């Protein structure tokens, strides 16, 4: 069935089941694009491309340290400065609130995420994150052992999959699959355990040295690795493709085998049905997602946080650094002078705004592949009537191909409330666009030009087979668009992981200082910190990089 006919058929069925009148369509669902200003980012790009002359700044400010970018890395740098007793700093943030891809909002009075929505319980490879969670009271030592506040751990049931017209527990397709599929699950499980022994699989990646075998995996795609080992089962490949799109914004054919295996080897492994140790690690989550964390990181900044600032130029001077930024509220140019700056901007932005950038920054921006994302929050006036099978869960995924189910499912903002009486809620739906036809650039164009109503119709159509009454119960649908949401860990023939080729290259191209086991990427009066450099857009990577840059 052609996609247009499929959408019409599903919507027609859904509207009929919910009691909506013929011809009424989905007009009762209000909403639009919100949560992020594409115009501000494009204003920076357009200004730099225009070649317009530089006007004199309306105001000049001075501070010891300037942090450009208020995402997780920038907030971590600010925290590190505060912990060292250095309070003379300022932060410039593009949006109206700090947090980057880990911000939150509310719909119908219900808190919901606008991006990242969980944090795996960190291991000992992420001491900076462990310290933060201890500071926030989430991690405590009880009877000689570390434990986490159960109010913030994801409540059970965590995950379910709509597969073969019914809900099942867990996201690995199981209901009614053949013996050959189960055998391939078992084979992949054995391979993961073998790969875990070839080197250290840590998060953050930069906190440990990588073995040659791991770099060899980084040189090929995950699909090539699966082909090499005869893992062709469509259900296994669907699941592994889902995992890659969920963590990295692109699928099997794009991400490296190292990244595909790292998803399992660094955390809970891969457990075939019936095997021991199938329990997954704990996950910390909140109704507003990781905004719970970034809001607490931003709160102590007070007036040192300057939002609505479009950074246009970062320049090294003889005595420090000079930064020009557009104040979007006043439309006036501001100049900031500081002894040093932490450039906590995405790499492609840093390469545009740093004047006379070093070669390593230009090269990194050229190599970087970034996935666009769409996040949609759907407000429901009342709870849904489920299809048969597993009970409602925090994370809910619909099985299908790139036409019938291109998204990554949704999380329920009220799951953590443990409400005894079901009622209104917000479902947060995710779709990665890193490997649509035409690649990330085509995905960005799709985000920019596709009308909100068309996205609304597609999302309702995708989820309606699992929830026939969805169309009639959604009252509002707000969409947040991220054109450059995250770095994609693509396969690299040189075995490169992230934007560093090797530790030797890192020493040649930058002034390298050392804090614990992680080097600081610095150039003259600038320090660079962003998850883009690691090639993994996860909280632990961004936080560790920012924390070291501010130390």
QUIVENCOR-V298033 format. One record per residue. N is the residue number from 0. SS is DSSP state (~ for helix, > for strand, _ for the rest). Layout:
BEGIN
{{N:SS} {N:SS}}
END
This chain:
BEGIN
{{0:_} {1:_} {2:~} {3:~} {4:~} {5:~} {6:~} {7:~} {8:~} {9:~} {10:~} {11:~} {12:~} {13:~} {14:~} {15:~} {16:~} {17:~} {18:_} {19:_} {20:_} {21:_} {22:_} {23:_} {24:_} {25:_} {26:_} {27:_} {28:_} {29:>} {30:>} {31:>} {32:>} {33:_} {34:_} {35:_} {36:_} {37:~} {38:~} {39:~} {40:~} {41:~} {42:~} {43:~} {44:~} {45:~} {46:~} {47:~} {48:~} {49:~} {50:_} {51:_} {52:_} {53:_} {54:_} {55:_} {56:_} {57:_} {58:>} {59:>} {60:>} {61:>} {62:>} {63:>} {64:>} {65:>} {66:>} {67:>} {68:_} {69:_} {70:_} {71:~} {72:~} {73:~} {74:~} {75:~} {76:~} {77:~} {78:~} {79:~} {80:~} {81:~} {82:~} {83:_} {84:_} {85:_} {86:_} {87:_} {88:>} {89:>} {90:>} {91:>} {92:>} {93:_} {94:_} {95:_} {96:_} {97:_} {98:_} {99:_} {100:_} {101:_} {102:_} {103:>} {104:>} {105:>} {106:>} {107:_} {108:_} {109:>} {110:>} {111:>} {112:>} {113:_} {114:_} {115:_} {116:_} {117:>} {118:>} {119:>} {120:_} {121:_} {122:_} {123:_} {124:_} {125:_} {126:~} {127:~} {128:~} {129:~} {130:~} {131:~} {132:~} {133:~} {134:~} {135:_} {136:_} {137:_} {138:>} {139:>} {140:>} {141:>} {142:_} {143:_} {144:>} {145:>} {146:>} {147:>} {148:_} {149:_} {150:_} {151:_} {152:>} {153:_} {154:_} {155:_} {156:_} {157:_} {158:>} {159:>} {160:>} {161:>} {162:>} {163:_} {164:_} {165:>} {166:>} {167:>} {168:>} {169:_} {170:_} {171:_} {172:_} {173:_} {174:_} {175:_} {176:_} {177:_} {178:~} {179:~} {180:~} {181:~} {182:~} {183:~} {184:~} {185:~} {186:~} {187:~} {188:~} {189:~} {190:~} {191:~} {192:~} {193:~} {194:~} {195:~} {196:_} {197:_} {198:_} {199:_} {200:_} {201:_} {202:_} {203:_} {204:~} {205:~} {206:~} {207:_} {208:_} {209:_} {210:_} {211:~} {212:~} {213:~} {214:~} {215:~} {216:~} {217:~} {218:_} {219:_} {220:>} {221:~} {222:~} {223:~} {224:~} {225:~} {226:~} {227:~} {228:_} {229:_} {230:_} {231:_} {232:_} {233:~} {234:~} {235:~} {236:~} {237:~} {238:~} {239:~} {240:~} {241:~} {242:~} {243:~} {244:~} {245:~} {246:~} {247:~} {248:_} {249:_} {250:_} {251:_} {252:_} {253:_} {254:>} {255:>} {256:~} {257:~} {258:~} {259:~} {260:~} {261:~} {262:~} {263:~} {264:~} {265:_} {266:_} {267:_} {268:_} {269:_} {270:_} {271:_} {272:_} {273:_} {274:_} {275:_} {276:_} {277:_} {278:_} {279:_} {280:_} {281:_} {282:>} {283:>} {284:>} {285:_} {286:_} {287:_} {288:_} {289:_} {290:~} {291:~} {292:~} {293:~} {294:~} {295:~} {296:~} {297:~} {298:~} {299:_} {300:_} {301:~} {302:~} {303:~} {304:>} {305:>} {306:>} {307:_} {308:>} {309:>} {310:>} {311:>} {312:>} {313:>} {314:>} {315:>} {316:_} {317:_} {318:_} {319:_} {320:>} {321:>} {322:>} {323:>} {324:>} {325:>} {326:>} {327:_} {328:_} {329:_} {330:_} {331:>} {332:>} {333:>} {334:>} {335:>} {336:>} {337:>} {338:>} {339:>} {340:>} {341:>} {342:>} {343:_} {344:_} {345:_} {346:~} {347:~} {348:~} {349:~} {350:~} {351:~} {352:~} {353:>} {354:_} {355:_} {356:_} {357:_} {358:~} {359:~} {360:~} {361:~} {362:~} {363:~} {364:~} {365:~} {366:~} {367:_} {368:_} {369:>} {370:>} {371:>} {372:>} {373:>} {374:>} {375:>} {376:>} {377:>} {378:>} {379:>} {380:_} {381:_} {382:_} {383:_} {384:_} {385:_} {386:_} {387:_} {388:>} {389:_} {390:_} {391:_} {392:_} {393:_} {394:>} {395:>} {396:>} {397:>} {398:_} {399:_} {400:_} {401:_} {402:_} {403:_} {404:_} {405:_} {406:_} {407:_} {408:_} {409:>} {410:>} {411:>} {412:_} {413:_} {414:~} {415:~} {416:~} {417:_} {418:_} {419:_} {420:_} {421:_} {422:_} {423:_} {424:>} {425:>} {426:>} {427:>} {428:>} {429:>} {430:>} {431:>} {432:_} {433:_} {434:_} {435:_} {436:_} {437:_} {438:~} {439:~} {440:~} {441:~} {442:~} {443:~} {444:~} {445:~} {446:~} {447:~} {448:~} {449:_} {450:_} {451:~} {452:~} {453:~} {454:~} {455:~} {456:~} {457:~} {458:~} {459:~} {460:~} {461:~} {462:~} {463:~} {464:_} {465:_} {466:_} {467:_} {468:_} {469:~} {470:~} {471:~} {472:~} {473:>} {474:>} {475:>} {476:>} {477:>} {478:>} {479:>} {480:>} {481:>} {482:>} {483:>} {484:>} {485:>} {486:>} {487:_} {488:_} {489:>} {490:_} {491:_} {492:_} {493:_} {494:_} {495:_} {496:>} {497:_} {498:_} {499:>} {500:_} {501:_} {502:~} {503:~} {504:~} {505:~} {506:~} {507:~} {508:~} {509:_} {510:>} {511:>} {512:>} {513:>} {514:>} {515:_} {516:_} {517:>} {518:>} {519:>} {520:>} {521:>} {522:>} {523:_} {524:_} {525:>} {526:>} {527:>} {528:_} {529:_} {530:~} {531:~} {532:~} {533:_} {534:_} {535:_} {536:_} {537:_} {538:~} {539:~} {540:~} {541:~} {542:~} {543:~} {544:~} {545:~} {546:~} {547:~} {548:~} {549:_} {550:_}}
END
